[in-house]
Each structure stands twice: as C-alpha cells, then as structure tokens.
Amino acid sequence: MNTNDVIKGPLITEKLDAAREKFRQYSFIVDKKATKYDVAHAVETLFKVSVEGVRTNIVRGKTKRVGRSIGKRPNFKKAVVTLKEGDKIELFEGGAV
C-alpha cells in the first residue's frame, strides 16, 4: 500500500489531547485496508519519528435523523500511534491543523 494513501488525516478530540501530552499517543484516520505495519511505516516516513506501537479500531458510523429521514454516517478506521520517548509530531502542536 502506498505510504501517502494510508493516512487520511489527524483525529483531534479532548481525550486524545490528554493522551498526546501524557502518553505520547497520536491518533489518525487511516484507510480501512491498512494494517498496523502499514500505519507504523507511513508515520515513520512522513513525520520522521520512531513508532513504539500501533493500535487500530474500526469505528462504526452512527445512525442520524433529520426530520423523517434516517441516514447513516460512514464507518472509518482509527489508529492510535505511540511514539518513542522524545519524539513528537509538529502537526498537532500550536493548533496548526
């Protein structure tokens, strides 16, 4: 799988902000077919950091209503990447997203 196609974008929430500061964990929305090895390789090559571990999770889309219409948000795959001590990704610092 191509390195640029693996990571679709960062995932930013208050809970992940705390994990980033305390545990050096960064979260990304990734391609559904990407493996943990693909995610680790993509993060290492794109951001020039060392990856310690990767956890993945498929987030199921919620069912939403607008009036009488019912729709469903799409499913997506989330990857939580733990970096080695001393590494950080500048994309998340200073609100430059």
Salt bridges, closest charged atoms under 4 A:
ASP17 OD1 - ARG20 NH1 2.73
GLU52 OE1 - ARG24 NH2 3.82
GLU85 OE1 - ARG24 NH1 3.13
